[in-house]
Amino acid sequence: MTQKKILVIEDSTELADSLEDMLIFKGYQALKCANGEEGLSLALSERPDLILLDLKLPDIEGYDVYRKLRADSWGKTARVLILTASDTSEAVPADIDIPEEDILHKSHWGIENIATRIEQEFAS
């Protein structure tokens, strides 16, 4: 079985490192970067099996990364889970269709919860 590749686009070094450690421990290949432009470039060149995308990035907003990703022929169907520290009441922009179960609120999701959600993603 081929090792699944997961890209973490997260500007919090502590969280990105924790996610990377968990992914490696769980047997995934982990890629990470701390800003949106680099993350988008890495996603399009590496074509990971899953992308964990933070919404608040230092250079461009995560929703803009998501839009640009979806504009690409490969990116149209890329698996993406959103990581956000925002309140659950924050509205997703009207031009973006993200299922609620694909938005992981950092205040409610620990590393093990994220690991379980990733496993569910690959089970489907």
N, C-alpha and C positions, 0 to 999 in steps of 0.2 A: 504494500500500500504506500502510495506517495505521501510524503509529509505535507500537510496543509500549511500554506504560507499566509500569515496574518500581518497586515500593516497597521501600526498604531500611529495615528497622527494626533499628538497630544503635547501641549507646551509645558505642562507641569512635569518637570524632570522626575520628581519623586513618584508620581503616578505612572508615568511612562516606563520607568525602570521596574516598578512593581508589576505592571502588566507584562513587560518583556520577560521577567523572571518566571511569572506564572505560565506564560505561553510555552516557554522552553521546557519547564518542568512537566507540562502536560503533553509534550511531544510535538509541538508546532514549531515551524520556522518563524521567527519573529523579525520583523523589520520595524524601525521606528524613526520618526522625525518630529521636529518641534514646531514646524510652521506649515501653513497651508500650501504655499506654492511648491515647496519641496515635496510635501506629501502627495500632491496631485501628480507631479512629475514621476515620483516613485511608483505611485499606483498605476499610471499608464505604461510605465516601462517594465515593471515587475509583474503586473497583473495578479495580485494576490487573490487568494480564495475568499478572504474577508478583510474588510477595512473597519477599524475602530476609529471613528472621527469625532474629535472634540469640536464643539461649536465656537468656542472663544479662543481664537488663535491670534498671535501677535501681528501677523501681516494681513491676512484676509479672513473674513468670517467663514466658519465651517459650512454654512449654507451655500456660500459662493463656491467653495470647493465641491460640494455636492452637485450644484448646478453644472459646473464645468465637467465634472466626472460623467454625469448623465448625458452631456452633449457629445461624448466620445462613443464610437461604435461599440467598443468593448465595455466601456463604463456604463452603458445603458442598463446592463444586467448585473453589474458588479454587486456583490453582497456588502451592505454597509450597515453597521450599527452605530448610532449616534451616542456620544458621551456628552452629557451636559450637566453643569452645576446650576443651571437656571431652574427657577420654580416651574412646577408642572403646569402652571397656568399660562406660561409663555406660549403664544401661538406660533405654529409652524407657518411660514409664509405660504400664501395661497398657491403659488406656482410650484410648490414642492409636495410630493406625495410620499410621506414617510409613515408607515404603520406605527401606531402608538407602541406596540411591543418591540419596535426597533429603536426606541429612544430610551436610553439607560440614564437615569438621573443619578449622578454621583452620590448625592446625599442618601439615596436609598439602596444603592448597589455596592456591595463590597467586592473585592477581587474574586472570591469564590463564587459569588452570584454571577459575576461576569463570565467566569470559566464555565459555569453551568449553562448560561445563555449561549455561549459559543458552541458548546457541545450540542445543544438543541438545534442550532443553526445548521450544523453539519449532519445531523440526524435526519433532517427533512429533505 
